[in-house]
Amino acid sequence: MNSQPSVSFENTSIAFSSKSDAALKKMHFMFRVMNYPLLVNLGTNFLKIALKLRLPVKPLVKRTIFELFCGGESVEDCREKSLELNKYGIGTILDYSVEGTENEEDFERIANEIINTVEKAGIEPKNPFVVFKPSGIGSNVLLNKIQVGEVLSDHQEQAWNKIKGRVNNICEAAFQKKVKVLIDAEETWIQKPIDHLVYDMMRKYNSDQPIVFNTFQMYLKDMYQKLQNAYSDAVKFNYQLGVKLVRGAYMEKERERAQTLGYQDPIQIDKDAADEDFNKGLKFCIEHLNKIALFCGSHNEYSNRYLTELMGNHNIRPDDPRIFFSQLYGMSDNISFNLSNAGYNVIKYLPYGPVNDVIPYLFRRAEENTSIAGQSSREYVLIKKELARRRANTT
Ligand SMILES: Cc1cc2nc3c(=O)[nH]c(=O)nc-3n(C[C@H](O)[C@H](O)[C@H](O)COP(=O)(O)OP(=O)(O)OC[C@H]3O[C@@H](n4cnc5c(N)ncnc54)[C@H](O)[C@@H]3O)c2cc1C
């Protein structure tokens, strides 16, 4: 019998309960600006040029889009926002969002920073996860060479061993502190060596509980099959499979490269096909929870609701420790806060890093929140609705 609490993602009073009127008005202004594709385009181009010319734009970025989507520049800066979310039962994942480095010194520094987040997560039971992007701790070029089977020079071999060492150090630290590690998925042309590495880590650290999580991008045609294969391996080698399920963030890049190099596009034929496999993936995980822990990373209302229904149909409690719902900081609070209010495990990614280094991340968020086909973004509509509700309550 389905005894699951019903969740409404329309309840803006719960969604924005942590926001003061002033904070909400500021968000309203920001999302309103982002609604205009032309302004986002002009703004991002202006910023790119300003940063190249070293113009002093950092304070402007920091007070606007950075504040909206990031926790701060350092782990310490994130504390306030993290505690605020914890008050509403929502956990946070410190996400060091520095991108685009290609040198060993930076890789080493970023790996140490991630271990620092493990230490912090280890002492905050409400924030039991850490996350990293493999391309942050190793060269994309090298990962691609390994993927296509190129013979490596001694120097490259050493660099590859360093990547493996860094991944192991992070997973080992997490294992010691009983913190879960999410390993983000990126482009398909570097994913094979990462997958090998991640499954090595699962065999090593996931025998008793899910510590290491791989990411399954369901916008890829072959990913549902890969999820099933990963489960079979977990059964065969007797470990817990950590599954982070997402749709996938690199569609345009993937399609463009496939077309330029003349190989088959790995992305699903259309959005419906990606949605169908994502939801099939959720169902598969719920039906195999004996060996799977599921982390659902999505802003899609249907998929989040569908997961609550699957849990209900299988008599799984909302706070079952094997299932987590997750959204990005600054986005889809209507999903996060309403799920948390109904008792589900919700964790928000809280990106942080020096302002200049998280700019690519901020541009992606701004683009995501522009209007599509003349329709205002969902965030903007919800904030407007909540402001109107508050105005009506005070008159
Ligand atoms: C907590 C969290 C963690 C994440 N981690 C990762 C990660 O490690 N790696 C990663 O790649 N992404 C990651 N993402 C981003 C994610 O993959 C999606 O890009 C983003 O969340 C939008 O998808 P959605 O499920 O929220 O819903 P929706 O907004 O309903 O779906 C949009 C997505 O559908 C897919 N799509 C859209 N149009 C088409 C089409 N024509 N054909 C096929 N597919 C289409 C694309 O994946 C697109 O991003 C993460 C997201 C969250 C919330």
The ligand as an SDF file (V2000), in Angstrom:
LIG
                    3D

 53 58  0  0  0  0  0  0  0  0999 V2000
   22.7240   17.4020   -7.8680 C   0  0  0  0  0  0  0  0  0  0  0  0
   23.0750   17.3510   -9.3250 C   0  0  0  0  0  0  0  0  0  0  0  0
   24.2590   16.7510   -9.7340 C   0  0  0  0  0  0  0  0  0  0  0  0
   24.6140   16.7000  -11.0920 C   0  0  0  0  0  0  0  0  0  0  0  0
   25.7670   16.0660  -11.4950 N   0  0  0  0  0  0  0  0  0  0  0  0
   26.0220   15.9080  -12.8210 C   0  0  0  0  0  0  0  0  0  0  0  0
   27.1430   15.1600  -13.3000 C   0  0  0  0  0  0  0  0  0  0  0  0
   27.9550   14.6270  -12.5220 O   0  0  0  0  0  0  0  0  0  0  0  0
   27.3410   15.0470  -14.6370 N   0  0  0  0  0  0  0  0  0  0  0  0
   26.4730   15.5940  -15.5490 C   0  0  0  0  0  0  0  0  0  0  0  0
   26.6760   15.4220  -16.7500 O   0  0  0  0  0  0  0  0  0  0  0  0
   25.4260   16.3350  -15.1250 N   0  0  0  0  0  0  0  0  0  0  0  0
   25.1760   16.5000  -13.8080 C   0  0  0  0  0  0  0  0  0  0  0  0
   24.0830   17.2270  -13.4050 N   0  0  0  0  0  0  0  0  0  0  0  0
   23.2890   18.0030  -14.4060 C   0  0  0  0  0  0  0  0  0  0  0  0
   22.1940   17.1240  -15.0090 C   0  0  0  0  0  0  0  0  0  0  0  0
   22.8280   16.1190  -15.7670 O   0  0  0  0  0  0  0  0  0  0  0  0
   21.2460   17.9030  -15.9110 C   0  0  0  0  0  0  0  0  0  0  0  0
   21.9570   18.5780  -16.9100 O   0  0  0  0  0  0  0  0  0  0  0  0
   20.3910   18.9310  -15.2150 C   0  0  0  0  0  0  0  0  0  0  0  0
   20.1050   18.5610  -13.9070 O   0  0  0  0  0  0  0  0  0  0  0  0
   19.0800   19.0800  -15.9770 C   0  0  0  0  0  0  0  0  0  0  0  0
   18.3720   17.8590  -16.0020 O   0  0  0  0  0  0  0  0  0  0  0  0
   17.1600   17.5580  -15.0180 P   0  0  0  0  0  0  0  0  0  0  0  0
   17.0940   16.1120  -14.6610 O   0  0  0  0  0  0  0  0  0  0  0  0
   17.2890   18.4710  -13.8760 O   0  0  0  0  0  0  0  0  0  0  0  0
   15.8110   17.8390  -15.7870 O   0  0  0  0  0  0  0  0  0  0  0  0
   15.2820   18.4650  -17.1350 P   0  0  0  0  0  0  0  0  0  0  0  0
   15.4510   19.9410  -17.0570 O   0  0  0  0  0  0  0  0  0  0  0  0
   13.9350   17.9030  -17.3270 O   0  0  0  0  0  0  0  0  0  0  0  0
   16.1820   17.8950  -18.2700 O   0  0  0  0  0  0  0  0  0  0  0  0
   17.1070   18.6040  -19.0120 C   0  0  0  0  0  0  0  0  0  0  0  0
   18.1060   17.5890  -19.4910 C   0  0  0  0  0  0  0  0  0  0  0  0
   17.4830   16.6620  -20.3980 O   0  0  0  0  0  0  0  0  0  0  0  0
   18.4140   16.2530  -21.3840 C   0  0  0  0  0  0  0  0  0  0  0  0
   17.9150   16.6810  -22.6960 N   0  0  0  0  0  0  0  0  0  0  0  0
   17.3900   17.8980  -23.0160 C   0  0  0  0  0  0  0  0  0  0  0  0
   17.0570   17.9440  -24.3310 N   0  0  0  0  0  0  0  0  0  0  0  0
   17.4020   16.7310  -24.8370 C   0  0  0  0  0  0  0  0  0  0  0  0
   17.3150   16.1760  -26.1500 C   0  0  0  0  0  0  0  0  0  0  0  0
   16.8290   16.8690  -27.1810 N   0  0  0  0  0  0  0  0  0  0  0  0
   17.7820   14.9230  -26.3310 N   0  0  0  0  0  0  0  0  0  0  0  0
   18.2890   14.2070  -25.2880 C   0  0  0  0  0  0  0  0  0  0  0  0
   18.3940   14.6900  -24.0280 N   0  0  0  0  0  0  0  0  0  0  0  0
   17.9400   15.9290  -23.8090 C   0  0  0  0  0  0  0  0  0  0  0  0
   19.7280   16.9360  -21.0480 C   0  0  0  0  0  0  0  0  0  0  0  0
   20.4500   16.0470  -20.2340 O   0  0  0  0  0  0  0  0  0  0  0  0
   19.2840   18.1520  -20.2550 C   0  0  0  0  0  0  0  0  0  0  0  0
   20.2870   18.6280  -19.3890 O   0  0  0  0  0  0  0  0  0  0  0  0
   23.7320   17.2820  -12.0570 C   0  0  0  0  0  0  0  0  0  0  0  0
   22.5380   17.8730  -11.6360 C   0  0  0  0  0  0  0  0  0  0  0  0
   22.1900   17.9120  -10.2960 C   0  0  0  0  0  0  0  0  0  0  0  0
   20.8940   18.5500   -9.8960 C   0  0  0  0  0  0  0  0  0  0  0  0
  1  2  1  0
  2  3  1  0
  2 52  2  0
  3  4  2  0
  4  5  1  0
  4 50  1  0
  5  6  2  0
  6  7  1  0
  6 13  1  0
  7  8  2  0
  7  9  1  0
  9 10  1  0
 10 11  2  0
 10 12  1  0
 12 13  2  0
 13 14  1  0
 14 15  1  0
 14 50  1  0
 15 16  1  0
 16 17  1  0
 16 18  1  0
 18 19  1  0
 18 20  1  0
 20 21  1  0
 20 22  1  0
 22 23  1  0
 23 24  1  0
 24 25  2  0
 24 26  1  0
 24 27  1  0
 27 28  1  0
 28 29  2  0
 28 30  1  0
 28 31  1  0
 31 32  1  0
 32 33  1  0
 33 34  1  0
 33 48  1  0
 34 35  1  0
 35 36  1  0
 35 46  1  0
 36 37  1  0
 36 45  1  0
 37 38  2  0
 38 39  1  0
 39 40  1  0
 39 45  2  0
 40 41  1  0
 40 42  2  0
 42 43  1  0
 43 44  2  0
 44 45  1  0
 46 47  1  0
 46 48  1  0
 48 49  1  0
 50 51  2  0
 51 52  1  0
 52 53  1  0
M  END
$$$$
